[in-house]
Amino acid sequence: MAKKILKQVGIITEQIATEHKLKQYTDIPIMQSLDFYCHIAKHIKEFKCPENYMSALNNISNVLSNPEFTVFDKTRKTLLYYGKLGDNTCYVVKLNLDKDYSYLASLYPISEKKMTRQKERKYYRVS
């Protein structure tokens, strides 16, 4: 079995880990594999235009280091990073303590309405 080729695209900052009560993930690298591009290709047509798709790809590190906001999905064990580029975009980071990194699982555009709902979910969630 071939070993996956990975590159680091970010880290889970102390601020985000603390905010979501995930201290054990502080400073854990966020990795991206080459097969990530094959996986997200299905979302290309969901973007308003090819330039917005390319902007979402080219700004992965920027959004992961400075998101508009983040949401922790306890059920899926993922951190959702939201960015406003040409399209509102959600970057899905799968948390994993079995390895020494977490990984970027997906990215896709979302509507303004869904982005607002997610932001409200973050601020009004029940602990």
N, CA, C and O of each residue as an XYZ file, in Angstrom:
508
protein
N       0.843     -1.179      0.000
C       0.000      0.000      0.000
C       0.889      1.243      0.000
O       1.812      1.360      0.806
N       0.600      2.158     -0.906
C       1.399      3.375     -1.016
C       1.107      4.312      0.148
O      -0.028      4.436      0.609
N       2.157      4.958      0.601
C       2.017      5.912      1.693
C       1.424      7.214      1.144
O       1.811      7.672      0.069
N       0.487      7.802      1.885
C      -0.120      9.060      1.469
C       0.899     10.185      1.547
O       1.695     10.262      2.483
N       0.859     11.051      0.552
C       1.704     12.240      0.561
C       0.900     13.340      1.234
O      -0.207     13.664      0.805
N       1.466     13.911      2.291
C       0.771     14.917      3.087
C       1.560     16.218      3.113
O       2.789     16.227      3.034
N       0.816     17.317      3.226
C       1.467     18.611      3.489
C       0.680     19.304      4.589
O      -0.538     19.155      4.690
N       1.388     20.057      5.404
C       0.735     20.785      6.488
C       0.137     22.070      5.925
O       0.806     22.832      5.227
N      -1.163     22.300      6.250
C      -1.852     23.502      5.777
C      -2.298     24.393      6.931
O      -2.862     25.463      6.702
N      -2.051     23.966      8.168
C      -2.432     24.769      9.315
C      -2.194     24.020     10.611
O      -1.663     22.909     10.619
N      -2.602     24.657     11.719
C      -2.581     24.004     13.031
C      -3.867     24.381     13.755
O      -4.499     25.393     13.450
N      -4.236     23.557     14.707
C      -5.372     23.895     15.554
C      -4.817     24.786     16.661
O      -4.076     24.332     17.533
N      -5.183     26.034     16.610
C      -4.624     27.000     17.547
C      -5.165     26.781     18.959
O      -6.213     26.167     19.158
N      -4.432     27.292     19.912
C      -4.860     27.206     21.309
C      -6.212     27.902     21.495
O      -7.071     27.416     22.230
N      -6.390     29.033     20.830
C      -7.643     29.778     20.942
C      -8.837     28.932     20.478
O      -9.853     28.867     21.172
N      -8.724     28.298     19.335
C      -9.822     27.487     18.805
C     -10.019     26.241     19.658
O     -11.156     25.872     19.953
N      -8.937     25.588     20.056
C      -9.046     24.394     20.898
C      -9.726     24.725     22.220
O     -10.587     23.973     22.676
N      -9.354     25.831     22.834
C      -9.947     26.247     24.109
C     -11.415     26.607     23.931
O     -12.260     26.204     24.731
N     -11.711     27.352     22.901
C     -13.088     27.790     22.626
C     -14.052     26.614     22.513
O     -15.205     26.708     22.935
N     -13.580     25.513     21.945
C     -14.438     24.346     21.728
C     -14.189     23.225     22.741
O     -14.658     22.101     22.560
N     -13.452     23.538     23.802
C     -13.134     22.560     24.854
C     -12.438     21.331     24.267
O     -12.803     20.188     24.547
N     -11.430     21.607     23.449
C     -10.657     20.559     22.782
C      -9.167     20.764     23.044
O      -8.350     20.658     22.129
N      -8.821     21.057     24.286
C      -7.433     21.382     24.661
C      -6.425     20.337     24.155
O      -5.291     20.675     23.816
N      -6.849     19.070     24.107
C      -5.935     17.997     23.696
C      -5.498     18.142     22.228
O      -4.544     17.492     21.798
N      -6.197     18.995     21.462
C      -5.847     19.213     20.055
C      -5.006     20.472     19.835
O      -4.664     20.789     18.696
N      -4.672     21.185     20.897
C      -3.881     22.408     20.764
C      -2.568     22.127     20.043
O      -1.838     21.200     20.396
N      -2.283     22.923     19.049
C      -1.056     22.848     18.236
C      -0.922     21.566     17.426
O       0.171     21.254     16.953
N      -2.001     20.821     17.256
C      -1.976     19.638     16.386
C      -1.986     20.134     14.934
O      -2.828     20.959     14.578
N      -1.076     19.652     14.099
C      -1.058     20.089     12.699
C      -2.314     19.636     11.950
O      -2.892     18.591     12.246
N      -2.713     20.444     10.982
C      -3.788     20.078     10.056
C      -3.104     19.746      8.737
O      -2.436     20.589      8.140
N      -3.278     18.516      8.295
C      -2.606     18.028      7.099
C      -3.604     17.887      5.952
O      -4.809     17.752      6.166
N      -3.075     17.921      4.741
C      -3.879     17.730      3.539
C      -3.164     16.711      2.669
O      -1.948     16.782      2.489
N      -3.914     15.769      2.132
C      -3.303     14.778      1.247
C      -3.608     15.123     -0.206
O      -4.502     15.923     -0.482
N      -2.872     14.527     -1.127
C      -3.089     14.779     -2.548
C      -4.468     14.302     -3.009
O      -5.057     14.907     -3.905
N      -4.988     13.234     -2.413
C      -6.309     12.760     -2.841
C      -7.439     13.693     -2.407
O      -8.588     13.502     -2.803
N      -7.117     14.701     -1.595
C      -8.079     15.732     -1.217
C      -8.671     16.391     -2.467
O      -9.873     16.648     -2.526
N      -7.825     16.663     -3.462
C      -8.280     17.337     -4.681
C      -9.281     16.485     -5.455
O     -10.228     17.023     -6.028
N      -9.089     15.174     -5.483
C     -10.048     14.280     -6.133
C     -11.380     14.308     -5.385
O     -12.447     14.325     -5.998
N     -11.303     14.313     -4.073
C     -12.510     14.301     -3.254
C     -13.347     15.558     -3.438
O     -14.570     15.472     -3.542
N     -12.713     16.717     -3.480
C     -13.489     17.964     -3.550
C     -13.880     18.344     -4.973
O     -14.645     19.289     -5.162
N     -13.379     17.637     -5.968
C     -13.730     17.962     -7.356
C     -15.239     17.942     -7.573
O     -15.752     18.663     -8.429
N     -15.952     17.124     -6.805
C     -17.411     17.047     -6.962
C     -18.101     18.355     -6.579
O     -19.262     18.563     -6.932
N     -17.410     19.234     -5.867
C     -17.997     20.504     -5.427
C     -17.727     21.674     -6.387
O     -18.235     22.775     -6.171
N     -16.947     21.450     -7.426
C     -16.561     22.546     -8.324
C     -17.785     23.289     -8.849
O     -17.824     24.519     -8.805
N     -18.774     22.567     -9.340
C     -19.947     23.206     -9.950
C     -20.849     23.900     -8.944
O     -21.748     24.645     -9.335
N     -20.624     23.666     -7.639
C     -21.424     24.328     -6.615
C     -20.965     25.765     -6.382
O     -21.717     26.584     -5.853
N     -19.736     26.066     -6.776
C     -19.224     27.431     -6.639
C     -19.829     28.301     -7.738
O     -20.179     27.805     -8.809
N     -19.949     29.603     -7.469
C     -20.550     30.532     -8.431
C     -19.749     30.611     -9.723
O     -20.310     30.793    -10.804
N     -18.424     30.473     -9.599
C     -17.561     30.527    -10.782
C     -16.240     29.814    -10.472
O     -15.906     29.611     -9.305
N     -15.493     29.436    -11.508
C     -14.210     28.739    -11.290
C     -13.222     29.557    -10.451
O     -12.440     28.991     -9.689
N     -13.258     30.882    -10.590
C     -12.346     31.727     -9.825
C     -12.601     31.596     -8.322
O     -11.657     31.602     -7.533
N     -13.868     31.479     -7.922
C     -14.190     31.315     -6.499
C     -13.696     29.973     -5.976
O     -13.219     29.879     -4.845
N     -13.811     28.932     -6.803
C     -13.293     27.614     -6.431
C     -11.772     27.695     -6.227
O     -11.245     27.198     -5.231
N     -11.076     28.325     -7.179
C      -9.624     28.449     -7.077
C      -9.240     29.302     -5.872
O      -8.237     29.025     -5.214
N     -10.021     30.327     -5.581
C      -9.757     31.168     -4.409
C      -9.888     30.346     -3.129
O      -9.079     30.481     -2.211
N     -10.912     29.493     -3.073
C     -11.098     28.628     -1.896
C      -9.897     27.701     -1.726
O      -9.423     27.502     -0.607
N      -9.406     27.139     -2.816
C      -8.229     26.256     -2.753
C      -6.961     27.020     -2.374
O      -6.179     26.568     -1.538
N      -6.770     28.165     -2.988
C      -5.545     28.933     -2.763
C      -5.478     29.571     -1.381
O      -4.406     29.979     -0.937
N      -6.612     29.658     -0.703
C      -6.652     30.317      0.604
C      -6.887     29.352      1.764
O      -7.300     29.780      2.842
N      -6.635     28.075      1.566
C      -6.833     27.090      2.627
C      -6.073     27.494      3.887
O      -6.664     27.587      4.963
N      -4.792     27.731      3.766
C      -3.977     28.080      4.936
C      -4.442     29.371      5.586
O      -4.459     29.482      6.812
N      -4.823     30.352      4.766
C      -5.294     31.630      5.303
C      -6.576     31.461      6.118
O      -6.700     32.020      7.208
N      -7.520     30.698      5.596
C      -8.787     30.504      6.311
C      -8.560     29.682      7.576
O      -9.154     29.980      8.613
N      -7.720     28.659      7.515
C      -7.461     27.844      8.703
C      -6.740     28.634      9.787
O      -6.904     28.341     10.971
N      -5.947     29.626      9.406
C      -5.247     30.425     10.419
C      -6.069     31.629     10.875
O      -5.828     32.165     11.956
N      -7.035     32.060     10.062
C      -7.823     33.237     10.403
C      -9.263     33.093      9.891
O      -9.680     33.837      9.003
N     -10.021     32.144     10.446
C     -11.394     31.931      9.962
C     -12.337     33.039     10.423
O     -12.070     33.736     11.402
N     -13.447     33.186      9.697
C     -14.521     34.088     10.145
C     -15.019     33.594     11.506
O     -15.199     34.375     12.440
N     -15.237     32.269     11.595
C     -15.629     31.613     12.837
C     -15.471     30.113     12.646
O     -15.293     29.635     11.525
N     -15.537     29.374     13.749
C     -15.443     27.907     13.707
C     -16.592     27.310     14.508
O     -17.134     27.940     15.416
N     -16.945     26.088     14.154
C     -17.979     25.338     14.863
C     -17.441     23.928     15.075
O     -16.827     23.360     14.172
N     -17.663     23.364     16.246
C     -17.279     21.979     16.512
C     -18.504     21.091     16.315
O     -19.538     21.310     16.946
N     -18.392     20.095     15.446
C     -19.461     19.120     15.225
C     -19.094     17.869     16.012
O     -18.286     17.049     15.575
N     -19.704     17.747     17.174
C     -19.380     16.653     18.096
C     -19.710     15.286     17.490
O     -18.959     14.328     17.672
N     -20.823     15.197     16.777
C     -21.253     13.936     16.178
C     -20.239     13.410     15.168
O     -19.901     12.227     15.175
N     -19.766     14.284     14.312
C     -18.817     13.873     13.260
C     -17.360     14.021     13.678
O     -16.447     13.627     12.953
N     -17.160     14.597     14.863
C     -15.812     14.828     15.386
C     -14.979     15.639     14.387
O     -13.870     15.270     13.999
N     -15.588     16.776     13.993
C     -14.926     17.665     13.051
C     -14.993     19.105     13.537
O     -15.904     19.494     14.268
N     -14.022     19.873     13.120
C     -14.049     21.322     13.293
C     -14.382     21.907     11.936
O     -13.761     21.561     10.931
N     -15.366     22.796     11.908
C     -15.769     23.449     10.674
C     -15.245     24.879     10.705
O     -15.610     25.666     11.579
N     -14.394     25.203      9.755
C     -13.818     26.544      9.638
C     -14.575     27.251      8.514
O     -14.745     26.692      7.431
N     -15.026     28.471      8.769
C     -15.789     29.210      7.768
C     -15.010     30.427      7.306
O     -14.424     31.158      8.105
N     -15.020     30.624      5.998
C     -14.355     31.770      5.412
C     -15.244     32.431      4.378
O     -16.045     31.772      3.716
N     -15.093     33.749      4.245
C     -15.818     34.510      3.228
C     -14.807     34.909      2.170
O     -13.986     35.803      2.371
N     -14.887     34.228      1.044
C     -14.035     34.585     -0.092
C     -15.003     35.031     -1.189
O     -15.910     35.813     -0.905
N     -14.848     34.572     -2.416
C     -15.845     34.869     -3.442
C     -17.171     34.240     -3.076
O     -18.224     34.843     -3.284
N     -17.134     33.042     -2.536
C     -18.283     32.334     -1.988
C     -18.012     32.121     -0.505
O     -16.856     32.066     -0.087
N     -19.061     32.003      0.285
C     -18.877     31.559      1.669
C     -18.447     30.103      1.586
O     -19.066     29.313      0.873
N     -17.407     29.746      2.298
C     -16.857     28.399      2.171
C     -16.659     27.771      3.535
O     -16.238     28.428      4.488
N     -16.977     26.466      3.612
C     -16.775     25.678      4.816
C     -15.602     24.728      4.571
O     -15.567     24.015      3.568
N     -14.649     24.727      5.493
C     -13.485     23.834      5.447
C     -13.652     22.846      6.592
O     -13.743     23.251      7.750
N     -13.692     21.571      6.283
C     -13.963     20.529      7.273
C     -12.653     19.875      7.694
O     -11.935     19.309      6.870
N     -12.348     19.961      9.003
C     -11.134     19.347      9.552
C     -11.552     18.188     10.440
O     -12.225     18.380     11.452
N     -11.152     16.991     10.057
C     -11.452     15.776     10.824
C     -10.432     15.651     11.944
O      -9.226     15.613     11.704
N     -10.939     15.588     13.179
C     -10.063     15.480     14.348
C      -9.637     14.036     14.541
O     -10.428     13.114     14.342
N      -8.379     13.842     14.932
C      -7.860     12.491     15.076
C      -6.721     12.501     16.101
O      -5.666     13.087     15.857
N      -6.938     11.856     17.232
C      -5.863     11.748     18.229
C      -5.060     10.467     18.061
O      -4.019     10.303     18.696
N      -5.531      9.551     17.209
C      -4.793      8.308     16.981
C      -3.484      8.576     16.225
O      -2.520      7.818     16.340
N      -3.470      9.648     15.467
C      -2.267     10.056     14.736
C      -1.789     11.346     15.372
O      -2.446     11.882     16.265
N      -0.673     11.838     14.927
C      -0.159     13.086     15.490
C      -0.605     14.298     14.664
O       0.023     15.355     14.711
N      -1.691     14.131     13.912
C      -2.246     15.236     13.132
C      -3.741     15.028     12.901
O      -4.260     13.920     13.037
N      -4.413     16.113     12.552
C      -5.786     16.061     12.062
C      -5.689     16.356     10.576
O      -4.625     16.756     10.104
N      -6.776     16.170      9.817
C      -6.632     16.393      8.387
C      -7.810     17.140      7.785
O      -8.946     17.047      8.251
N      -7.497     17.877      6.741
C      -8.502     18.608      5.988
C      -9.266     17.593      5.155
O      -8.715     16.995      4.231
N     -10.544     17.400      5.487
C     -11.340     16.370      4.834
C     -12.103     16.881      3.619
O     -12.298     16.142      2.654
N     -12.540     18.150      3.658
C     -13.353     18.660      2.558
C     -13.429     20.178      2.610
O     -13.061     20.807      3.602
N     -13.908     20.736      1.532
C     -14.303     22.141      1.498
C     -15.411     22.269      0.475
O     -15.424     21.570     -0.539
N     -16.345     23.173      0.750
C     -17.478     23.370     -0.160
C     -18.110     24.732      0.116
O     -17.991     25.268      1.217
N     -18.787     25.289     -0.898
C     -19.439     26.584     -0.693
C     -20.750     26.401      0.072
O     -21.387     25.351     -0.013
N     -21.139     27.425      0.812
C     -22.421     27.402      1.505
C     -23.132     28.733      1.282
O     -22.501     29.751      0.999
N     -24.422     28.705      1.410
C     -25.212     29.918      1.210
C     -25.037     30.877      2.390
O     -24.593     30.487      3.470
N     -25.397     32.132      2.155
C     -25.349     33.136      3.222
C     -26.282     32.726      4.357
O     -25.957     32.912      5.529
N     -27.441     32.167      4.009
C     -28.422     31.733      5.013
C     -27.840     30.633      5.906
O     -27.987     30.677      7.127
N     -27.185     29.657      5.294
C     -26.601     28.568      6.084
C     -25.432     29.079      6.932
O     -25.244     28.639      8.066
N     -24.663     29.993      6.385
C     -23.543     30.558      7.145
C     -24.086     31.285      8.375
O     -23.527     31.163      9.465
N     -25.163     32.034      8.204
C     -25.775     32.741      9.333
C     -26.296     31.752     10.374
O     -26.114     31.957     11.574
N     -26.945     30.678      9.911
C     -27.447     29.648     10.836
C     -26.316     29.000     11.616
O     -26.441     28.770     12.819
N     -25.223     28.707     10.945
C     -24.081     28.094     11.619
C     -23.482     29.048     12.649
O     -23.079     28.628     13.733
N     -23.425     30.325     12.305
C     -22.899     31.319     13.240
C     -23.803     31.400     14.470
O     -23.318     31.490     15.598
N     -25.107     31.369     14.248
C     -26.053     31.383     15.368
C     -25.909     30.120     16.208
O     -25.951     30.180     17.437
N     -25.741     28.984     15.552
C     -25.544     27.715     16.250
C     -24.338     27.806     17.179
O     -24.367     27.313     18.307
N     -23.295     28.433     16.694
C     -22.094     28.582     17.504
C     -22.368     29.406     18.755
O     -21.926     29.038     19.843
N     -23.086     30.505     18.618
C     -23.294     31.408     19.736
C     -24.436     31.001     20.661
O     -24.491     31.443     21.808
N     -25.337     30.170     20.174
C     -26.478     29.784     20.998
C     -26.536     28.300     21.328
O     -27.567     27.794     21.771
N     -25.416     27.601     21.107
C     -25.419     26.160     21.356
C     -25.622     25.849     22.842
O     -25.262     26.627     23.726
N     -26.203     24.698     23.067
C     -26.418     24.239     24.445
C     -25.200     23.438     24.856
O     -24.809     22.509     24.150
N     -24.600     23.771     25.965
C     -23.379     23.068     26.407
C     -23.706     21.764     27.074
O     -22.803     21.048     27.505
